[in-house]
Amino acid sequence: MDATPSASRKTIPIVPDGPEPGEDHEVYLYASAKKIQPRSVSGVFARWRWALVWLTQLLFYGLPWLDWGQRQAVLFDLGARRFYLFGVVLYPQDFIYLTGLLVISALSLFLFTAVAGRLWCGYACPQTVYTEIFMWIERRFEGDRSARLRLDAGPWNLNKLWRRGGKQAVWVLVALWTGFSFVGYFTPIRQLALLVLGNGLGPWETFWVLFYSFATYGNAGFMREQVCKYMCPYARFQSAMFDKDTLIVTYDQARGEPRGARSRKADPAALNLGACVDCSLCVQVCPTGIDIRQGLQYECIGCGACADVCDTVMDKLGYPRGLVRYSTQNALQGGWSRARTLRRVLRPRVLVYATVLLVLALTLMTSLMLRKPMRVDVVRDRAALSRIAPGGMLENVYQLQIMNATERTQTFHLEAHGLAGLRLAPDVDADVEVGSAQSRWVAVRLQIPFGTVEPGSHAVYFDVGVPGGVQVSEKSAFLVPR
């Protein structure tokens, strides 16, 4: 967006070595961002990038439609407070697993960054993935870089209108489908589809479908590299995880300089030139618009597009590949071989990250495998701390929440122990039936003979489980008045 003159510049006085005293000079404090039209590229890194696009989007769009038994395989049912992950049913009390997953994700980011820089940004980040998809659609309608630049500079006519309009229409459809798929993880997607085709979505579903669609459309269609350069915090703190043995996309300055144009048959040594022909293709293919020949820059997302296009130029000239490649600063300075560079990448820092990550992942998986398929919460009835029941029994009242984490109806048996003579009240049903992946609150009264226990708070235990199966014991307190 073009800034107005008053917003884009400010008149300030220039001190010595500038104009004469009293004169003013206009200095621009803001410059509007230039639209970047990256050139399409093919090569090994481009193929890896598109492989990740296909993999991530097949998972994202496909998982909500996958069934597991009689339900959706992956569903986060916030209303019922149930989280279904294939054969696992989680409750809010299982929040520790989410914490573990987030810790593992953070350590994975540290590991990948220490090994090879912004791999996540260049290949699997949703911003990169959807930008690739939207740019592919743009190329289908408007052509490659040169055609798009001509279209930008040309006047509005029927050709420009249908190309821009068609592109925008497909962008909107992709964004809406993305928002619909996202909400399908929280509302069963088949039910969501029937609502769209029938009575319409509710306010909650409508808001999130439109919100996520707008975020996809705006980020991937318009802001693009601006998100990576200015909005993403990772671009700012990544340098704290880099060192001189981190693999990054680099330009071999010793081999490439001095750069200059020449014919294919010319001998660069005779012309006192390096391998770089100064074609600027590495700049044209860069999604963030940087020149990799200027060294490591925080805007670089490590996608390898410049390495791909440079290799094609080297092939045409008959020069060795790798003028722009993944390497380390130490390897470039020391002239290391590829094997030595890769050995140095596996340095102690990386091995520590990998070991901790492996231990945490195995611990989380083991915990999930050994997790008991039921939970019990005990809440004392605060309205009546204790009371005398018929028959001279002292009674405390509790509320038990029994959560069945299996997908079949279970009958749980209740018992209590911890005090002499402790028992369930005679009219309390010791067997409780809980439906598939459901929870149930049960009122339970415990009794002891009056006067058999000293006044105060005493520990008691509720034993809940399936006869011959899983058992859970939960501690509570039995209050005896003075």
C-alpha positions as a printed NumPy array, in Angstrom:
array([[  0.   ,   0.   ,   0.   ],
       [  1.352,   3.417,  -0.937],
       [  1.76 ,   5.762,   1.992],
       [  0.581,   9.35 ,   1.873],
       [  3.324,  11.974,   1.787],
       [  2.607,  13.067,   5.348],
       [  2.87 ,   9.494,   6.643],
       [  5.803,   8.35 ,   4.538],
       [  8.331,  11.127,   5.06 ],
       [  9.397,  13.704,   7.551],
       [ 11.391,  16.902,   7.11 ],
       [ 14.364,  17.021,   9.456],
       [ 17.38 ,  19.322,   9.603],
       [ 20.751,  18.002,   8.447],
       [ 23.78 ,  18.575,  10.68 ],
       [ 27.368,  19.43 ,   9.532],
       [ 28.615,  18.108,   6.214],
       [ 25.096,  18.587,   4.833],
       [ 23.263,  21.61 ,   3.457],
       [ 23.895,  25.083,   4.767],
       [ 22.491,  25.913,   8.23 ],
       [ 18.789,  26.563,   8.086],
       [ 18.208,  24.347,   5.066],
       [ 16.013,  21.263,   5.335],
       [ 16.371,  17.915,   3.608],
       [ 13.649,  15.327,   3.042],
       [ 14.521,  11.887,   4.437],
       [ 12.082,   8.996,   3.874],
       [ 11.466,   7.128,   7.113],
       [  9.101,   4.626,   5.502],
       [  9.114,   2.889,   2.151],
       [  6.198,   0.768,   0.988],
       [  7.103,  -2.859,   0.341],
       [  7.629,  -3.819,  -3.262],
       [  5.58 ,  -6.736,  -4.511],
       [  7.753,  -9.801,  -5.018],
       [  6.994, -11.948,  -8.055],
       [  9.215, -15.013,  -7.634],
       [ 10.206, -17.025, -10.651],
       [  9.224, -20.707, -10.771],
       [ 12.059, -23.161, -10.308],
       [ 12.64 , -26.89 , -10.579],
       [ 15.225, -29.027,  -8.873],
       [ 15.845, -31.365,  -5.992],
       [ 14.859, -28.887,  -3.281],
       [ 11.729, -27.821,  -5.182],
       [ 10.719, -31.484,  -5.403],
       [ 11.235, -31.917,  -1.669],
       [  9.168, -28.813,  -1.012],
       [  6.277, -30.065,  -3.128],
       [  6.509, -33.516,  -1.542],
       [  5.989, -31.847,   1.842],
       [  3.101, -29.8  ,   0.426],
       [  1.365, -32.988,  -0.717],
       [  2.097, -34.868,   2.505],
       [  0.946, -32.129,   4.891],
       [ -2.203, -31.311,   2.932],
       [ -3.23 , -34.938,   2.437],
       [ -3.007, -35.292,   6.216],
       [ -4.752, -32.007,   6.995],
       [ -7.613, -32.373,   4.522],
       [ -7.893, -36.16 ,   4.778],
       [ -7.764, -36.924,   8.512],
       [-11.204, -35.461,   9.352],
       [-12.817, -37.834,   6.814],
       [-11.087, -40.919,   8.214],
       [-13.306, -43.145,  10.381],
       [-12.273, -45.213,  13.375],
       [-14.976, -47.672,  14.301],
       [-18.224, -45.732,  14.516],
       [-16.699, -42.276,  14.855],
       [-14.292, -39.808,  13.314],
       [-10.682, -40.936,  13.813],
       [ -9.375, -37.508,  14.922],
       [-11.9  , -35.295,  16.706],
       [-11.502, -32.679,  19.423],
       [-15.007, -32.52 ,  20.871],
       [-14.792, -29.418,  23.052],
       [-18.495, -29.509,  24.006],
       [-18.278, -33.024,  25.408],
       [-14.668, -32.524,  26.587],
       [-13.484, -35.57 ,  24.702],
       [-10.453, -35.755,  22.435],
       [-10.317, -38.719,  20.081],
       [ -7.004, -39.716,  18.488],
       [ -7.631, -42.937,  16.612],
       [ -7.975, -45.56 ,  19.385],
       [ -7.181, -43.19 ,  22.259],
       [ -9.793, -41.171,  24.145],
       [ -8.391, -38.268,  26.179],
       [-10.029, -36.033,  28.785],
       [ -9.099, -32.53 ,  29.986],
       [ -7.346, -34.257,  32.9  ],
       [ -4.906, -35.675,  30.31 ],
       [ -3.566, -32.19 ,  29.574],
       [ -0.102, -33.427,  30.538],
       [  0.105, -35.23 ,  27.183],
       [ -0.465, -31.981,  25.311],
       [  2.277, -30.396,  27.398],
       [  4.607, -33.245,  26.497],
       [  3.743, -32.891,  22.817],
       [  4.494, -29.157,  22.89 ],
       [  7.834, -29.748,  24.631],
       [  8.762, -32.371,  22.009],
       [  7.756, -29.97 ,  19.218],
       [  9.927, -27.201,  20.695],
       [ 12.93 , -29.516,  21.057],
       [ 12.411, -30.765,  17.493],
       [ 12.551, -27.17 ,  16.285],
       [ 15.788, -26.622,  18.24 ],
       [ 17.272, -29.808,  16.776],
       [ 16.324, -29.098,  13.157],
       [ 17.516, -25.494,  13.449],
       [ 20.862, -26.504,  14.944],
       [ 21.363, -29.054,  12.151],
       [ 20.127, -27.184,   9.073],
       [ 18.67 , -23.799,   9.931],
       [ 15.109, -22.94 ,   8.958],
       [ 14.112, -26.329,   7.529],
       [ 10.656, -25.967,   9.068],
       [ 10.173, -22.563,   7.455],
       [ 11.384, -23.625,   4.031],
       [  9.49 , -26.888,   3.672],
       [  6.701, -27.604,   6.178],
       [  5.503, -24.334,   7.757],
       [  1.822, -23.708,   6.906],
       [  2.754, -20.241,   5.671],
       [  5.215, -21.736,   3.177],
       [  2.901, -24.588,   2.188],
       [ -0.147, -22.427,   1.476],
       [  1.949, -19.755,  -0.214],
       [  3.255, -22.447,  -2.577],
       [ -0.315, -23.557,  -3.317],
       [ -1.571, -20.014,  -3.892],
       [  1.413, -19.138,  -6.088],
       [  0.836, -22.272,  -8.166],
       [ -2.759, -21.125,  -8.733],
       [ -1.473, -17.652,  -9.599],
       [  0.888, -19.071, -12.219],
       [ -1.944, -21.083, -13.782],
       [ -3.953, -17.898, -14.333],
       [ -1.325, -15.193, -14.832],
       [  1.721, -17.043, -16.153],
       [  5.313, -17.045, -14.951],
       [  7.205, -14.115, -13.494],
       [  7.67 , -12.07 , -16.659],
       [  3.996, -12.446, -17.628],
       [  2.869, -11.414, -14.148],
       [  5.118,  -8.358, -14.188],
       [  3.656,  -7.308, -17.544],
       [  0.148,  -7.887, -16.201],
       [  0.912,  -5.752, -13.133],
       [  2.202,  -2.911, -15.292],
       [ -0.533,  -3.142, -17.919],
       [ -3.911,  -1.376, -17.879],
       [ -7.12 ,  -3.002, -16.708],
       [ -8.83 ,  -4.766, -19.589],
       [-10.906,  -7.898, -20.137],
       [ -7.841, -10.158, -20.155],
       [ -6.503,  -8.764, -16.897],
       [ -9.952,  -8.816, -15.308],
       [-10.68 , -12.482, -15.963],
       [ -7.168, -13.604, -15.014],
       [ -7.164, -11.675, -11.741],
       [-10.821, -12.5  , -11.049],
       [-10.364, -16.205, -11.756],
       [ -7.313, -16.355,  -9.509],
       [ -9.138, -14.625,  -6.669],
       [-12.152, -16.931,  -7.011],
       [-10.003, -20.062,  -6.754],
       [ -8.08 , -18.553,  -3.836],
       [-11.36 , -17.955,  -1.991],
       [-12.522, -21.525,  -2.663],
       [ -9.252, -23.007,  -1.374],
       [ -9.373, -20.751,   1.699],
       [-12.996, -21.691,   2.473],
       [-12.24 , -25.394,   2.071],
       [ -9.264, -24.959,   4.414],
       [-11.425, -23.213,   7.026],
       [-14.114, -25.894,   6.667],
       [-11.519, -28.666,   7.145],
       [-10.084, -26.93 ,  10.194],
       [-13.477, -26.707,  11.923],
       [-14.032, -30.35 ,  10.928],
       [-11.503, -31.322,  13.593],
       [-13.806, -29.873,  16.28 ],
       [-17.266, -30.601,  14.845],
       [-17.728, -33.989,  13.093],
       [-17.003, -33.109,   9.489],
       [-19.868, -35.092,   7.962],
       [-22.272, -33.372,  10.311],
       [-20.637, -30.063,   9.368],
       [-21.12 , -30.804,   5.664],
       [-24.823, -31.547,   6.22 ],
       [-25.186, -28.233,   8.062],
       [-23.572, -26.393,   5.153],
       [-25.888, -28.094,   2.644],
       [-28.975, -27.913,   4.855],
       [-29.959, -25.568,   7.644],
       [-26.681, -23.651,   7.716],
       [-23.846, -23.471,  10.211],
       [-24.264, -22.267,  13.755],
       [-22.579, -19.045,  14.923],
       [-19.542, -20.832,  16.384],
       [-18.831, -22.86 ,  13.255],
       [-19.523, -19.887,  10.965],
       [-17.09 , -17.625,  12.812],
       [-14.211, -20.094,  12.787],
       [-14.69 , -21.218,   9.189],
       [-14.627, -17.597,   8.027],
       [-11.821, -16.591,  10.401],
       [ -9.501, -19.418,   9.352],
       [-10.425, -18.89 ,   5.699],
       [ -9.599, -15.193,   5.967],
       [ -6.269, -15.975,   7.666],
       [ -5.339, -18.444,   4.911],
       [ -6.428, -16.083,   2.123],
       [ -4.653, -13.058,   3.602],
       [ -1.416, -14.749,   4.669],
       [ -0.862, -16.928,   1.604],
       [ -2.426, -14.683,  -1.023],
       [ -1.284, -11.206,  -0.032],
       [  1.17 , -10.933,   2.862],
       [  3.279, -13.938,   1.846],
       [  6.921, -13.114,   2.556],
       [  5.913, -10.223,   4.831],
       [  4.725, -12.811,   7.388],
       [  8.107, -14.562,   7.318],
       [ 10.109, -11.337,   7.452],
       [  8.161,  -9.208,   9.911],
       [  5.441, -11.186,  11.72 ],
       [  7.049, -14.542,  12.479],
       [  9.017, -14.451,  15.764],
       [ 11.136, -17.41 ,  14.665],
       [ 12.92 , -15.203,  12.127],
       [ 14.069, -12.995,  14.999],
       [ 15.357, -15.526,  17.521],
       [ 16.667, -18.169,  15.104],
       [ 20.173, -16.702,  15.301],
       [ 20.357, -17.816,  18.94 ],
       [ 20.149, -21.435,  17.699],
       [ 22.621, -21.042,  14.808],
       [ 26.361, -21.505,  14.978],
       [ 29.138, -21.816,  12.398],
       [ 28.477, -25.548,  12.003],
       [ 24.797, -25.139,  11.103],
       [ 23.917, -26.115,   7.538],
       [ 22.55 , -23.049,   5.756],
       [ 21.999, -22.029,   2.147],
       [ 25.293, -20.332,   1.284],
       [ 27.058, -18.728,  -1.664],
       [ 30.647, -19.861,  -2.209],
       [ 32.237, -16.437,  -2.515],
       [ 35.754, -17.753,  -3.054],
       [ 34.595, -19.69 ,  -6.087],
       [ 32.052, -17.202,  -7.413],
       [ 33.911, -13.888,  -7.214],
       [ 34.616, -11.748,  -9.071],
       [ 31.302, -12.235, -10.801],
       [ 30.466, -11.148, -14.321],
       [ 28.754, -12.064, -17.579],
       [ 30.546, -14.132, -20.19 ],
       [ 29.772, -16.428, -23.116],
       [ 29.466, -20.158, -22.626],
       [ 32.704, -20.807, -24.475],
       [ 34.724, -18.2  , -22.594],
       [ 37.403, -19.272, -20.138],
       [ 36.598, -17.528, -16.821],
       [ 40.229, -17.778, -15.695],
       [ 41.365, -15.865, -18.783],
       [ 38.783, -13.172, -18.024],
       [ 39.764, -13.129, -14.341],
       [ 36.187, -14.039, -13.4  ],
       [ 34.693, -16.429, -10.889],
       [ 31.926, -18.961, -11.539],
       [ 29.057, -16.498, -10.884],
       [ 27.736, -14.986, -14.13 ],
       [ 25.711, -12.363, -12.243],
       [ 22.458, -13.54 , -13.893],
       [ 20.418, -12.564, -10.777],
       [ 18.252, -15.687, -11.136],
       [ 18.961, -16.536,  -7.493],
       [ 17.282, -13.254,  -6.546],
       [ 14.37 , -13.768,  -8.941],
       [ 13.421, -17.178,  -7.512],
       [ 13.758, -16.15 ,  -3.854],
       [ 10.325, -16.025,  -2.158],
       [ 11.531, -13.32 ,   0.241],
       [ 13.418, -11.311,  -2.407],
       [ 16.923, -11.434,  -0.907],
       [ 20.288, -11.843,  -2.622],
       [ 21.965, -14.925,  -1.159],
       [ 25.325, -13.629,  -2.428],
       [ 25.254, -11.022,   0.339],
       [ 25.663, -13.72 ,   2.986],
       [ 23.425, -15.096,   5.74 ],
       [ 20.285, -12.97 ,   6.266],
       [ 17.444, -13.45 ,   8.708],
       [ 14.899, -13.233,   5.855],
       [ 16.251, -16.459,   4.303],
       [ 13.826, -19.315,   4.977],
       [ 16.234, -21.998,   3.749],
       [ 13.997, -23.242,   0.927],
       [ 16.926, -23.909,  -1.432],
       [ 15.253, -22.313,  -4.487],
       [ 18.39 , -20.294,  -5.205],
       [ 20.518, -23.459,  -5.053],
       [ 18.221, -25.185,  -7.55 ],
       [ 18.302, -22.365, -10.1  ],
       [ 22.037, -21.814,  -9.706],
       [ 22.681, -25.497, -10.41 ],
       [ 20.743, -25.219, -13.672],
       [ 22.91 , -22.258, -14.703],
       [ 26.086, -24.169, -13.799],
       [ 24.858, -27.136, -15.859],
       [ 24.317, -24.918, -18.91 ],
       [ 27.795, -23.43 , -18.602],
       [ 29.436, -26.78 , -17.93 ],
       [ 30.661, -25.689, -14.472],
       [ 30.488, -27.892, -11.343],
       [ 27.322, -27.581,  -9.293],
       [ 27.245, -26.197,  -5.769],
       [ 28.094, -22.521,  -6.186],
       [ 25.014, -21.974,  -4.023],
       [ 24.435, -24.933,  -1.729],
       [ 23.729, -26.133,   1.788],
       [ 26.972, -25.797,   3.721],
       [ 28.338, -24.339,   6.949],
       [ 30.362, -21.214,   7.59 ],
       [ 33.261, -23.268,   8.955],
       [ 33.182, -25.543,   5.893],
       [ 33.34 , -22.586,   3.496],
       [ 36.172, -20.919,   5.393],
       [ 38.149, -24.152,   5.75 ],
       [ 37.391, -25.638,   2.352],
       [ 36.108, -28.836,   3.956],
       [ 34.856, -31.826,   2.005],
       [ 31.195, -32.767,   2.102],
       [ 31.902, -35.782,   4.314],
       [ 33.829, -33.712,   6.863],
       [ 31.126, -31.067,   6.874],
       [ 28.398, -33.621,   7.623],
       [ 30.505, -35.236,  10.369],
       [ 30.943, -31.851,  12.028],
       [ 27.196, -31.22 ,  11.853],
       [ 26.751, -34.122,  14.31 ],
       [ 28.408, -32.126,  17.069],
       [ 27.722, -32.514,  20.842],
       [ 24.968, -29.907,  20.85 ],
       [ 23.019, -31.805,  18.186],
       [ 23.559, -35.156,  19.895],
       [ 22.268, -33.764,  23.211],
       [ 19.146, -32.382,  21.522],
       [ 18.561, -35.7  ,  19.746],
       [ 19.032, -37.764,  22.91 ],
       [ 16.705, -35.626,  25.019],
       [ 14.13 , -35.617,  22.221],
       [ 14.285, -39.404,  21.86 ],
       [ 13.937, -39.955,  25.622],
       [ 10.941, -37.609,  25.849],
       [  9.237, -39.186,  22.83 ],
       [  9.706, -42.715,  24.199],
       [  8.485, -41.597,  27.635],
       [  5.363, -40.028,  26.16 ],
       [  4.602, -43.086,  24.02 ],
       [  5.167, -45.455,  26.948],
       [  2.938, -43.36 ,  29.19 ],
       [  0.166, -43.433,  26.581],
       [  0.486, -47.199,  26.154],
       [  0.404, -47.829,  29.93 ],
       [ -2.303, -45.263,  30.587],
       [ -5.284, -46.674,  32.451],
       [ -8.479, -46.503,  30.368],
       [-10.429, -44.83 ,  33.176],
       [-10.206, -41.9  ,  35.567],
       [-11.824, -41.099,  38.895],
       [-12.193, -37.711,  40.572],
       [-13.464, -37.445,  44.152],
       [-15.127, -34.305,  45.505],
       [-16.366, -34.051,  49.091],
       [-19.84 , -32.639,  49.588],
       [-19.111, -29.336,  51.338],
       [-22.775, -28.71 ,  52.124],
       [-22.753, -31.465,  54.773],
       [-19.339, -32.168,  56.297],
       [-20.617, -35.074,  58.379],
       [-23.914, -36.259,  59.828],
       [-25.467, -38.974,  61.956],
       [-27.311, -41.566,  59.865],
       [-29.984, -43.982,  61.135],
       [-28.5  , -46.875,  63.068],
       [-25.906, -44.75 ,  64.877],
       [-23.566, -44.424,  61.93 ],
       [-21.429, -41.352,  61.181],
       [-21.703, -40.458,  57.494],
       [-19.752, -38.373,  54.986],
       [-21.039, -37.606,  51.476],
       [-18.905, -37.56 ,  48.303],
       [-19.338, -37.014,  44.59 ],
       [-17.371, -39.355,  42.331],
       [-16.798, -38.621,  38.655],
       [-16.034, -41.847,  36.828],
       [-14.643, -41.412,  33.317],
       [-14.69 , -44.33 ,  30.915],
       [-11.857, -43.852,  28.39 ],
       [-12.753, -46.979,  26.423],
       [-15.223, -47.149,  23.57 ],
       [-17.457, -49.769,  25.111],
       [-19.886, -49.622,  28.023],
       [-18.22 , -50.592,  31.293],
       [-19.597, -51.533,  34.731],
       [-17.359, -50.287,  37.544],
       [-17.374, -51.652,  41.075],
       [-16.935, -49.255,  44.034],
       [-15.271, -50.061,  47.348],
       [-13.719, -47.997,  50.155],
       [-11.104, -48.617,  52.821],
       [ -8.866, -46.743,  55.238],
       [-10.801, -46.765,  58.543],
       [-11.971, -49.529,  60.791],
       [-15.608, -50.374,  60.059],
       [-15.72 , -48.144,  56.937],
       [-18.414, -49.14 ,  54.458],
       [-20.681, -47.807,  51.708],
       [-24.166, -46.805,  52.858],
       [-26.544, -49.788,  52.423],
       [-28.643, -48.056,  49.766],
       [-25.628, -47.036,  47.619],
       [-25.265, -49.144,  44.489],
       [-21.69 , -50.421,  44.389],
       [-21.885, -51.135,  40.659],
       [-21.993, -48.163,  38.28 ],
       [-22.487, -48.441,  34.543],
       [-20.756, -45.821,  32.375],
       [-21.325, -45.565,  28.637],
       [-18.73 , -45.659,  25.884],
       [-16.289, -42.735,  26.19 ],
       [-18.598, -41.112,  28.722],
       [-18.322, -39.853,  32.281],
       [-20.809, -40.07 ,  35.104],
       [-21.192, -38.357,  38.469],
       [-22.208, -40.644,  41.33 ],
       [-23.208, -39.654,  44.877],
       [-21.523, -41.947,  47.411],
       [-22.021, -42.027,  51.207],
       [-19.413, -43.583,  53.49 ],
       [-20.281, -44.647,  57.026],
       [-18.437, -45.71 ,  60.189],
       [-19.858, -46.609,  63.641],
       [-20.167, -43.411,  65.673],
       [-17.469, -43.017,  68.353],
       [-15.082, -45.605,  66.955],
       [-12.643, -43.053,  65.481],
       [-11.034, -40.012,  67.082],
       [-12.22 , -36.546,  65.928],
       [-10.378, -34.984,  63.015],
       [ -9.651, -35.646,  59.357],
       [ -8.784, -39.198,  58.35 ],
       [ -7.557, -40.523,  55.005],
       [ -9.865, -42.879,  53.141],
       [ -9.504, -44.479,  49.72 ],
       [-12.018, -45.185,  46.99 ],
       [-11.242, -48.269,  44.911],
       [-12.948, -48.169,  41.519],
       [-12.45 , -50.627,  38.719],
       [-13.672, -53.364,  36.469],
       [-13.812, -56.75 ,  38.221],
       [-10.77 , -58.691,  37.103],
       [ -9.51 , -55.646,  35.162],
       [ -8.135, -52.148,  35.69 ],
       [ -8.353, -50.701,  39.207],
       [ -7.951, -47.076,  40.319],
       [ -7.558, -45.887,  43.913],
       [ -8.277, -42.251,  44.832],
       [ -7.594, -40.633,  48.2  ],
       [-10.03 , -38.403,  50.077],
       [-10.739, -37.375,  53.679],
       [-13.345, -38.558,  56.196],
       [-14.222, -35.868,  58.761],
       [-15.148, -36.826,  62.344],
       [-16.628, -33.918,  64.375],
       [-15.632, -33.183,  67.96 ]])
